[in-house]
């Protein structure tokens, strides 16, 4: 169970001036390569006591302000971020032998932005956001489906579903962004942007 990596690497001269532009380049290449859900990322949080947890979440937007995802605010990650805003994101693009690792802080986005995104979701996903008390124990699958069915009766297809007050987006403001490219003989390229007082610096890490 050991992969052989490519000869082509990543050099400092190839990098964009800031990490969000570099991420846009790699994200476009991951999409063009046919990677399934290239916006899937592992989001790692920790509570006030430092106990970590991770899960896969879909990136829904990014720009020079940060990376945006949506979730239930009462979920475990939502509770963690309320206690400890520091988190990490990992984009595992294995077919390209690439990873992007982001560390930073998460903060809730505005309700207008959340509502606009919520309206773009499929009807079933809108109902699911109401039906699921994410991360809370439930008695059975039937209980979850019963809650969904009740909502489907209340909000039939075509009727506007309001965004739940306990559900919304987080924007991750990056402090570091590492671009990892697999290389031969485990001599991988690891270039990391680090936020500075003005702009970004770039450092090369040993593999």
N, C-alpha and C positions, 0 to 999 in steps of 0.2 A: 504494500500500500504506500508506494512512494512515487510521486510524479516527477518527470523530467521537465524542467522549465525551458523557456525559450532563450535564444541568444540575445534578442533585441532588448534593450533596456530603456531607462528613463534618465535623462541628463538634466542638469540644472538649466542649461540653455534652452531646453524645450519647454520649460514651464511657463505658464501664463503669469502675469504680474501679481495676480491675487488668486486665492484658492477656489473661489466660486466659479471663476472663468475656467480654471483647470478642471474642476469637477464637471462643468458643462461639456467640455471636450470629451472626457472619459465617459460620461453618461451617454452622450451621442454615439460613441463607438460601441458601448455595451449594448445599446438598443439596436444598432445596425448589425451587430454580431448575432442577433436573435436570442440573446439571453432571456430566459423566462423571468418576467417581472424584474427588470433591472432596477426598479425603484424599491424593491424589497430590501429592508435594512434591519439589522439587529439593534434594538434600542436597549441600552443597559442603564439602569438607575440604581440608586441606593437610598435606603431610608435614613432617618436621622442617626441611627446607631451604626450605619455603615454596612448593613446587610444588603447584598446586591441581588438584583433579579434582571433577567433578560427575556426579550421576546421579539418576534419578527413583526414589523409594522411597515406599511407602505408610505414612502415619501410622496407627498402630494404637491409640493411646490418648493422651489428654491430660487433665491436671487442673492444680491449682495448683502441682504439683511440676515440671511440664514436659511435653514432647512425647516420645512413645515410638515407636521403630521397631525392627525386628528385621533381623538380617543375619548373615552368616558373619563371625566375628571375624578370619579370616585373609584376607578380601577386602581390596581396596585401601583402602576406607573404614575397615575395621577396623584395618588397619595404620597408616593415617594417624592415627586417633584414639588409638592406643597411643603415638604419638610426639608428637602435638599435639592436645589435646582441644578446641581452638577450631573451631567450624564455623558454617555458616549454613544456614537452611532458607528455601525460597521456595515459597509456595502461589500458583500463577498462575491465578486465576479470571477468565479473559479475558471470558467472556460477560457478567459483571457489571462489567467494567472495574475489577476489584479485584485487589490483591496483598497478601499478608501476608509480611513479611520478618523472620525471627528470627535474631539472633546470640546465641551463648552457648557453653556447654561441654557435651560429651557424656561420660557415664559409664555403665558397664555396670549393668544392673539385677540384682537377685538371681536366683539359679537357680530358686527356687520360682516367681517371677513368670514367668520364661521358660518353665518346664515347663508351667505352667497355660495360657499362650497356645499353646504348641506342641501341646498336646492338642486345642485347638479348631480347628487347621488341618485342611483336607482331607487324606485319606490320601496322595494323590499328592504334595501339597506337603511333607508330612512326609518322604517318601522322597526327594524332590528336594533337601531340605536336606542329606541324607547323600550323595547321588550327586554333587553338584556341589562341586568344590574351587574355590569362586568366585574369579574374577579370575585363576586360574592358566591358562597355556596348555595346550591339550589337542590330541591328534593329529587327532581327527575327531569328528563328531557321533555316529558309531557307538560310539566309546569311552564317551561320556556315556550313551547309551541302554543300552549293555551294563551299565554300573554300576547304572543304574536298574532294569533287568530283574532283576539279581542280588538287589537289595534287595527287589523286589516278591516274589520267590520266598521270600526269608527272612522277610519280614513281609507275609503276605497280608492282603487287606482284612478288617478286623475285629480284627486283632491289634494290640496297642498298640506303637507305635514310640517308643523313647526319644528325648528331645531330644539332639542331638549336643552334645558338650562344647565344640566350636568354634563353636557357633551360639547366638545369644541377643539380648537387647534392649539398647538404649541409651536413656537418658533425657537429653533436651536441656534443661538448665536455662537459661532465657532471661536474657540481660543487657539486650537491647533487643528490642522488638517493634514493627515499623512497620506501620501500616494505611494502604494506598495506595488512594485512590479517584480514578479518572479523571474529569476535568472538562473543560468546554469551553475552547477556546483554549489547551490544554496547561497550564492553571492548576490542576493536579491538587492534591488535598488529600493531605498526607502528615503523619500524626500518629504520633509515636513515643514509646512508653513506654520509660523508662530506669530500670533498677533503682537505687534509692537506699539509703542506710543503713537506713532503715525505709520500706518500701513502694515506690512508684513515682512518678516525675515524668513529665510529658508535655510534649513540645516539638513545635512545628510546623516542618517543614522546607520550604524552597523547592522547587518542582517542577523 
